Structure formats: C-alpha cells, structure tokens
C-alpha cells in the first residue's frame, strides 16, 4: 500500500478507479504525472484492483485514466517560449463503438502441420469475422495541449 507523507500526516493513496475518460499521452509526461501525487493523481500500481488496468495505463487523475505511449504526438519547440507541446487525446466512452456485422458468420481456419521441406513445418490457426469500429460522437473527443515541467530537464 502506497503512502505519501505530507509534513507529519500520512495519506493513503490506494483505492478503486471508477469508469472514466481515457487520455493518450506521451511517455515523456510520466514525470509530470508523478509530480501530481497528492493532488488527485493515482499511479496504476496503486489501484486496489489491477485486473481492469490496460497494459499502457500509467494512472488516473480525477475522472481521466491516462494511457502513455512513445507514439503520442509531440510538436517539438512549438510553444511561444520554445518548449515542446504535447497533444493529449481525451475521449469518452460514447465517442466510439464496436459493430458486429450481421449476416456474416465467423470462420475458424485451421491447417494441419505438414512436412514438405524444411520451410513448411508449421500449422495455421486463424479466425475470420466481420467487425468495424465507428466514431459515434466526435464531440466526446478532445485534444488537450500542454507543455512539460520536467521533460525539458531530462535532455
């Protein structure tokens, strides 16, 4: 259980995480998120139950679960004072949906392993089905821009 000492007072930081928005951020902002401990940020390892945490989930702040990736967009030196600008895409649950297309059944594709030379000693197992993803409400997708307090000190 994580604890944060504030003066002489000790505050518990573990607890459940409610349904939230998702935000994709750069891994370069992780130090900034850690700086928010005690101000609403909770690290993913401090969740009371990690079974619902996504592999790229770094933590949450208020009602936003933060996913970090080195592929998140960054505009280098784009701020008025020359700092990097980070694009944090935030989306709500109602922004996207998953559609199973009717009238198309799933196919299980299996080919036995066979031998007909050194390069063909393998088996095939695959599933084919029709699905689609769709934007249902683009007003539930926002791009939040920020600069970093700590990222510029790392380089």
Phi and psi restraints in degrees (value plus and minus 20) as a CYANA .aco file:
   2 UNK   PHI    -101.2   -61.2
   2 UNK   PSI     125.0   165.0
   3 UNK   PHI    -153.6  -113.6
   3 UNK   PSI     128.1   168.1
   4 UNK   PHI    -144.3  -104.3
   4 UNK   PSI     100.6   140.6
   5 UNK   PHI    -106.8   -66.8
   5 UNK   PSI     102.8   142.8
   6 UNK   PHI    -140.3  -100.3
   6 UNK   PSI      81.3   121.3
   7 UNK   PHI      44.3    84.3
   7 UNK   PSI    -142.0  -102.0
   8 UNK   PHI    -116.5   -76.5
   8 UNK   PSI     -30.0    10.0
   9 UNK   PHI    -107.7   -67.7
   9 UNK   PSI     119.2   159.2
  10 UNK   PHI    -132.4   -92.4
  10 UNK   PSI     108.7   148.7
  11 UNK   PHI    -133.8   -93.8
  11 UNK   PSI     113.5   153.5
  12 UNK   PHI     -97.5   -57.5
  12 UNK   PSI     119.1   159.1
  13 UNK   PHI    -133.7   -93.7
  13 UNK   PSI     -28.2    11.8
  14 UNK   PHI    -103.2   -63.2
  14 UNK   PSI     136.6   176.6
  15 UNK   PHI     144.8   184.8
  15 UNK   PSI     154.3   194.3
  16 UNK   PHI     -93.1   -53.1
  16 UNK   PSI     141.0   181.0
  17 UNK   PHI    -138.2   -98.2
  17 UNK   PSI     106.9   146.9
  18 UNK   PHI    -103.7   -63.7
  18 UNK   PSI     151.0   191.0
  19 UNK   PHI     -78.0   -38.0
  19 UNK   PSI     116.6   156.6
  20 UNK   PHI    -165.2  -125.2
  20 UNK   PSI     154.5   194.5
  21 UNK   PHI     -95.6   -55.6
  21 UNK   PSI     142.7   182.7
  22 UNK   PHI    -134.1   -94.1
  22 UNK   PSI     124.2   164.2
  23 UNK   PHI    -152.7  -112.7
  23 UNK   PSI     107.5   147.5
  24 UNK   PHI    -115.0   -75.0
  24 UNK   PSI     101.2   141.2
  25 UNK   PHI    -149.1  -109.1
  25 UNK   PSI     144.1   184.1
  26 UNK   PHI     -93.9   -53.9
  26 UNK   PSI     127.1   167.1
  27 UNK   PHI     -83.6   -43.6
  27 UNK   PSI     -40.5    -0.5
  28 UNK   PHI     -86.0   -46.0
  28 UNK   PSI     -37.0     3.0
  29 UNK   PHI    -111.6   -71.6
  29 UNK   PSI     -19.2    20.8
  30 UNK   PHI     -79.8   -39.8
  30 UNK   PSI     -58.5   -18.5
  31 UNK   PHI     -84.7   -44.7
  31 UNK   PSI     -56.7   -16.7
  32 UNK   PHI     -85.5   -45.5
  32 UNK   PSI     -60.9   -20.9
  33 UNK   PHI     -83.7   -43.7
  33 UNK   PSI     -61.5   -21.5
  34 UNK   PHI     -81.3   -41.3
  34 UNK   PSI     -51.0   -11.0
  35 UNK   PHI     -88.0   -48.0
  35 UNK   PSI     -32.9     7.1
  36 UNK   PHI    -111.2   -71.2
  36 UNK   PSI     -16.0    24.0
  37 UNK   PHI     -77.7   -37.7
  37 UNK   PSI     114.6   154.6
  38 UNK   PHI      65.5   105.5
  38 UNK   PSI     -25.3    14.7
  39 UNK   PHI    -141.0  -101.0
  39 UNK   PSI       3.9    43.9
  40 UNK   PHI      93.7   133.7
  40 UNK   PSI     -35.4     4.6
  41 UNK   PHI    -104.9   -64.9
  41 UNK   PSI     119.8   159.8
  42 UNK   PHI    -150.5  -110.5
  42 UNK   PSI     103.8   143.8
  43 UNK   PHI     -85.3   -45.3
  43 UNK   PSI     131.0   171.0
  44 UNK   PHI     -80.0   -40.0
  44 UNK   PSI     -55.9   -15.9
  45 UNK   PHI     -91.8   -51.8
  45 UNK   PSI     -30.0    10.0
  46 UNK   PHI    -114.7   -74.7
  46 UNK   PSI     -19.1    20.9
  47 UNK   PHI     -83.8   -43.8
  47 UNK   PSI     123.2   163.2
  48 UNK   PHI     -89.0   -49.0
  48 UNK   PSI     -43.7    -3.7
  49 UNK   PHI    -160.3  -120.3
  49 UNK   PSI      90.1   130.1
  50 UNK   PHI    -105.1   -65.1
  50 UNK   PSI     -19.8    20.2
  51 UNK   PHI     -85.9   -45.9
  51 UNK   PSI     -46.3    -6.3
  52 UNK   PHI    -115.0   -75.0
  52 UNK   PSI     -21.1    18.9
  53 UNK   PHI     -94.1   -54.1
  53 UNK   PSI     118.2   158.2
  54 UNK   PHI    -100.5   -60.5
  54 UNK   PSI     133.5   173.5
  55 UNK   PHI     -77.0   -37.0
  55 UNK   PSI     -54.2   -14.2
  56 UNK   PHI    -113.0   -73.0
  56 UNK   PSI     -14.3    25.7
  57 UNK   PHI     -93.7   -53.7
  57 UNK   PSI     105.7   145.7
  58 UNK   PHI    -116.1   -76.1
  58 UNK   PSI     -51.9   -11.9
  59 UNK   PHI     147.3   187.3
  59 UNK   PSI    -185.2  -145.2
  60 UNK   PHI    -163.4  -123.4
  60 UNK   PSI     134.0   174.0
  61 UNK   PHI    -155.3  -115.3
  61 UNK   PSI     104.2   144.2
  62 UNK   PHI      31.9    71.9
  62 UNK   PSI    -131.1   -91.1
  63 UNK   PHI    -132.9   -92.9
  63 UNK   PSI      10.5    50.5
  64 UNK   PHI    -148.8  -108.8
  64 UNK   PSI     103.5   143.5
  65 UNK   PHI    -110.6   -70.6
  65 UNK   PSI     107.7   147.7
  66 UNK   PHI    -120.7   -80.7
  66 UNK   PSI     102.6   142.6
  67 UNK   PHI    -127.3   -87.3
  67 UNK   PSI     112.9   152.9
  68 UNK   PHI    -133.7   -93.7
  68 UNK   PSI     126.7   166.7
  69 UNK   PHI    -172.4  -132.4
  69 UNK   PSI     123.9   163.9
  70 UNK   PHI     -92.4   -52.4
  70 UNK   PSI     -29.7    10.3
  71 UNK   PHI    -111.1   -71.1
  71 UNK   PSI     -24.2    15.8
  72 UNK   PHI     -84.1   -44.1
  72 UNK   PSI     122.0   162.0
  73 UNK   PHI     -90.0   -50.0
  73 UNK   PSI     118.1   158.1
  74 UNK   PHI    -155.4  -115.4
  74 UNK   PSI     109.8   149.8
  75 UNK   PHI    -117.4   -77.4
  75 UNK   PSI      87.5   127.5
  76 UNK   PHI     -90.5   -50.5
  76 UNK   PSI     106.6   146.6
  77 UNK   PHI      42.6    82.6
  77 UNK   PSI       7.2    47.2
  78 UNK   PHI    -110.6   -70.6
  78 UNK   PSI     -29.9    10.1
  79 UNK   PHI     -97.8   -57.8
  79 UNK   PSI     148.4   188.4
  80 UNK   PHI     -81.4   -41.4
  80 UNK   PSI     -49.2    -9.2
  81 UNK   PHI    -125.3   -85.3
  81 UNK   PSI       0.0    40.0
  82 UNK   PHI      65.4   105.4
  82 UNK   PSI     -12.3    27.7
  83 UNK   PHI    -102.6   -62.6
  83 UNK   PSI     139.9   179.9
  84 UNK   PHI     -90.2   -50.2
  84 UNK   PSI     123.1   163.1
  85 UNK   PHI    -129.6   -89.6
  85 UNK   PSI     106.6   146.6
  86 UNK   PHI    -122.1   -82.1
  86 UNK   PSI     110.1   150.1
  87 UNK   PHI    -115.4   -75.4
  87 UNK   PSI      94.9   134.9
  88 UNK   PHI    -129.3   -89.3
  88 UNK   PSI      87.9   127.9
  89 UNK   PHI    -105.0   -65.0
  89 UNK   PSI      99.4   139.4
  90 UNK   PHI    -131.2   -91.2
  90 UNK   PSI     111.1   151.1
  91 UNK   PHI    -158.4  -118.4
  91 UNK   PSI     125.4   165.4
  92 UNK   PHI    -111.8   -71.8
  92 UNK   PSI     144.3   184.3
  93 UNK   PHI     -78.7   -38.7
  93 UNK   PSI     -54.7   -14.7
  94 UNK   PHI     -97.2   -57.2
  94 UNK   PSI     -22.8    17.2
  95 UNK   PHI     -96.3   -56.3
  95 UNK   PSI     -50.5   -10.5
  96 UNK   PHI    -148.2  -108.2
  96 UNK   PSI     135.5   175.5
  97 UNK   PHI    -163.5  -123.5
  97 UNK   PSI     142.5   182.5
  98 UNK   PHI    -136.1   -96.1
  98 UNK   PSI     107.7   147.7
  99 UNK   PHI    -135.7   -95.7
  99 UNK   PSI     103.1   143.1
 100 UNK   PHI    -112.2   -72.2
 100 UNK   PSI     104.0   144.0
 101 UNK   PHI    -104.0   -64.0
 101 UNK   PSI     103.9   143.9
 102 UNK   PHI     -89.8   -49.8
 102 UNK   PSI     137.0   177.0
 103 UNK   PHI      60.0   100.0
 103 UNK   PSI     -11.7    28.3
 104 UNK   PHI    -152.5  -112.5
 104 UNK   PSI      93.2   133.2
 105 UNK   PHI    -109.8   -69.8
 105 UNK   PSI     138.3   178.3
 106 UNK   PHI     -93.6   -53.6
 106 UNK   PSI     122.2   162.2
 107 UNK   PHI    -138.1   -98.1
 107 UNK   PSI     109.8   149.8
 108 UNK   PHI    -116.6   -76.6
 108 UNK   PSI     102.1   142.1
 109 UNK   PHI    -128.0   -88.0
 109 UNK   PSI     100.9   140.9
 110 UNK   PHI    -155.7  -115.7
 110 UNK   PSI     110.1   150.1
 111 UNK   PHI    -145.4  -105.4
 111 UNK   PSI     105.5   145.5
 112 UNK   PHI     -81.2   -41.2
 112 UNK   PSI     130.4   170.4
 113 UNK   PHI     -86.9   -46.9
 113 UNK   PSI     119.8   159.8
 114 UNK   PHI    -159.3  -119.3
 114 UNK   PSI     146.1   186.1
 115 UNK   PHI    -140.4  -100.4
 115 UNK   PSI      97.4   137.4
 116 UNK   PHI    -167.6  -127.6
 116 UNK   PSI      23.1    63.1
 117 UNK   PHI     109.5   149.5
 117 UNK   PSI     148.6   188.6
 118 UNK   PHI     -85.3   -45.3
 118 UNK   PSI     -44.1    -4.1
 119 UNK   PHI    -116.7   -76.7
 119 UNK   PSI     -21.1    18.9
 120 UNK   PHI    -139.6   -99.6
 120 UNK   PSI      22.9    62.9
 121 UNK   PHI    -126.2   -86.2
 121 UNK   PSI      41.6    81.6
 122 UNK   PHI    -161.3  -121.3
 122 UNK   PSI     145.5   185.5
 123 UNK   PHI    -137.3   -97.3
 123 UNK   PSI     140.6   180.6
 124 UNK   PHI    -143.0  -103.0
 124 UNK   PSI     111.2   151.2
 125 UNK   PHI    -157.0  -117.0
 125 UNK   PSI     102.5   142.5
 126 UNK   PHI    -168.6  -128.6
 126 UNK   PSI     141.4   181.4
 127 UNK   PHI    -147.0  -107.0
 127 UNK   PSI     114.6   154.6
 128 UNK   PHI    -141.3  -101.3
 128 UNK   PSI     107.6   147.6
 129 UNK   PHI    -175.6  -135.6
 129 UNK   PSI     141.4   181.4
 130 UNK   PHI    -121.4   -81.4
 130 UNK   PSI      99.9   139.9
 131 UNK   PHI    -163.2  -123.2
 131 UNK   PSI     140.0   180.0
 132 UNK   PHI    -168.4  -128.4
 132 UNK   PSI     133.1   173.1
 133 UNK   PHI    -132.2   -92.2
 133 UNK   PSI     126.7   166.7
 134 UNK   PHI    -162.5  -122.5
 134 UNK   PSI     126.6   166.6
 135 UNK   PHI    -100.4   -60.4
 135 UNK   PSI     102.3   142.3
 136 UNK   PHI    -121.9   -81.9
 136 UNK   PSI     -46.6    -6.6
 137 UNK   PHI    -171.5  -131.5
 137 UNK   PSI      77.2   117.2
 138 UNK   PHI     -91.6   -51.6
 138 UNK   PSI     -32.6     7.4
 139 UNK   PHI     -93.1   -53.1
 139 UNK   PSI     -31.6     8.4
 140 UNK   PHI    -113.0   -73.0
 140 UNK   PSI      -7.8    32.2
 141 UNK   PHI    -139.6   -99.6
 141 UNK   PSI     105.2   145.2
 142 UNK   PHI    -151.5  -111.5
 142 UNK   PSI     128.3   168.3
 143 UNK   PHI    -128.1   -88.1
 143 UNK   PSI      91.1   131.1
 144 UNK   PHI    -117.7   -77.7
 144 UNK   PSI     104.0   144.0
 145 UNK   PHI    -119.6   -79.6
 145 UNK   PSI     122.9   162.9
 146 UNK   PHI    -174.0  -134.0
 146 UNK   PSI     146.4   186.4
 147 UNK   PHI    -132.0   -92.0
 147 UNK   PSI     154.9   194.9
 148 UNK   PHI    -131.5   -91.5
 148 UNK   PSI     125.0   165.0
 149 UNK   PHI    -102.6   -62.6
 149 UNK   PSI     -53.1   -13.1
 150 UNK   PHI    -130.0   -90.0
 150 UNK   PSI     -46.4    -6.4
 151 UNK   PHI     -79.7   -39.7
 151 UNK   PSI     -57.8   -17.8
 152 UNK   PHI     -86.5   -46.5
 152 UNK   PSI     -43.3    -3.3
 153 UNK   PHI    -101.7   -61.7
 153 UNK   PSI     -32.5     7.5
 154 UNK   PHI    -100.3   -60.3
 154 UNK   PSI     -42.1    -2.1
